[in-house]
């Protein structure tokens, strides 16, 4: 079990505000444009234990989504559609789960968050964000295989919502599945080209591959959209930008 006590407080309480920009949309309805407070984020590391499953050793990542436009979730033919009251209840359970996962931390917080996501899914089987939330929580707990299955379910329900694609990329990045993570992040950008932390995640992947030009370009885009990204880049330079951290271009990007 991963110890995620103080999961977001490591980066700062402002992440909780950014979280609402992507999570306050209805689970399976209503197009909503959300505000964009400043988040903080990092990229976690993992050591692979068995195929498809990794044991996370030093987690330093938060899911800190930026402004996004939530689209109407396209439900599959075999997914029941909940009534409006149940959708509202499901959305509330999802928000509670994400708050536990990304803000509260503490003992057994992953299990407690997953419990809320399960409640949301029971109320509204078409609540895409609840599947995504449970998927990323399971990935942080070490179960990448099941986590990705749930993230794929979220994407099937809401294929045009960047939230599922972003979190799938995050889960894969966490477990060092870099090529697949890159593909998911790129798909997230296709649906939300203004999400700074997706650019940040891609920059970290390209740095891990030694692709310095791409790493700097994507990091620059993240900082252009959200200048606070330079703070995270400074704090996590050794972990996320080992190849470029000593270059003049990187130092210019992160300078105050």
Secondary structure by P-SEA (a helix, b strand, c coil): cccccccccccccaaaaaaaccccccccbbbbbbbbcbbbbbbbbbbbccccbbbbccccccccccbbbbccccccccbbbbcaaaaaaaaaaaaaaaaaaccccccaaaaaaaaaaaaaaaacccaaaaaaaaaaaaaaaccaaaaaaaaaaaaaaccccaaaaaaaaaaaaaacaaaaaaaaaaaaaaaccccaaaaaaaaaaaaaacaaaaaaaaaaaaaaaccaaaaaaaaacccccccccccaaaaaaacc
